[in-house]
Amino acid sequence: MAAIDDPKTLLISDGSTISLLDKVTGPLSFGFIFGFGSVCYDFFKNKPLSAGFLKHVAFIAGGAYAGQFLYERKQRYHMDRDAAYRHYIDLHPEDFPAAKRVLLKDMLKPWVPCR
């Protein structure tokens, strides 16, 4: 594995953006799970599925909102954690010395094939 010159570079964003799929997957999956749960509840109670249509829509919307809320909460947690790590690295640089570069040829042990 290559040596890292500055450990703080691991915590700095490289400028990449979050894909649309990552933003949408959480809310859609929660909405699907909540809506499917509502439909299954009506099915197992022997109610007609169309009788609870507004309830199903409300559960899908509520699940999507819950998924979005949890996604944003996770992002906020990761940002706070990375900020705390960066701050600790700034305060204690002696705990994070720059790694010495080692070539692959220096890591290999001498080897003689047995014939």
N, C-alpha and C positions, 0 to 999 in steps of 0.2 A: 504494500500500500504506500502511496506517495506521502511524503512528509508534508504537513501543513505548516506554512510559515507563520501564520497568525491565526490562533484559534477563534478569534472574534469573527473572522470571515465566514465561519459556518453559520453564524446567527444573523448575518446581514442578507437581506433579500437581494437576489440577483436581478431584480427588475421584471421577472416573469409575472404574468397575470394569471389569475385563477380562471380555469376554463369554465365555460357555461355549464358543461356537464356536472362539474363539481358543485356549482351553485344550485343546480336544479335537482340533483339526485336525492338529497336529504328530504326536502319538502315533498317531492313527488312520492317517495317511498313511504313517508309517514302518512300522507294523504291516502295512498292506496291501502295501507294496512288498516287505518281507521275506517275507511269506507268499506273495505272487505269485511272487517269485523262487524260492522253494522248490518251488512247484508246477511252474513252468516247468522247473526243473532235472530233476525227476522225469519230466516229459513228454518232454523231449528225450533222456533216457537210456532211454526206452521202458520205464519202470517203471509199474506201476499207481498211479494217484493215491491210492487208498485205502491203499496199503502204507506210505506215509510220513505217515499222518494225525497222529501224535503229533509228528513232526518239523515239520509245517506249523504246528500249534498252538504249538509252542515258538518257531518263528521269528516268528510273529505276536506272541506275548507279548514276545519279546526286542526286536522292532522297536518295539513300543509303549513299552517301557521306554527304549529308546535315544531315541525321539522326545521322551519326557517329560524325560529327562536333558538333551538338547540345548536344549529349550525353557527349562528352568530356568536353564541355563548362559547362554543369551542374555539372559534377564531380569536375571540377576545382573551380567552385563557392562554392560548399559545402565544399571543403577542405579549401579554404580561409576563409570562414565564421567560420568554426570550429577552425581554427588557431587563429582567432581574439578573439573568445570566450575563448579559453584556455589562451591566453595572458592576457585578462582582468581578468580572475579568478586568475592567478598568481600574477597580480599587486594588486588586491583588495581581499585578502582572508577574510577580516573582513565582506564583504558583503555576503559571502557564508559559514556560520558556519556549522559545522557537525551536522546533525540532531540527536536529542535524540531518542533513540529507545523506542517505546511505545508498550507494549504488548496488545494483543486484549482484554484480560480480563480487562485491565485498561480503555479501550475505551468504553466498554459496560456500560450502565446505569442499576441500579438495577430495576428489573422487578418482579412484583408479579401478577400472573394471577387472574382475577376477575371471580368468579364462582357463 
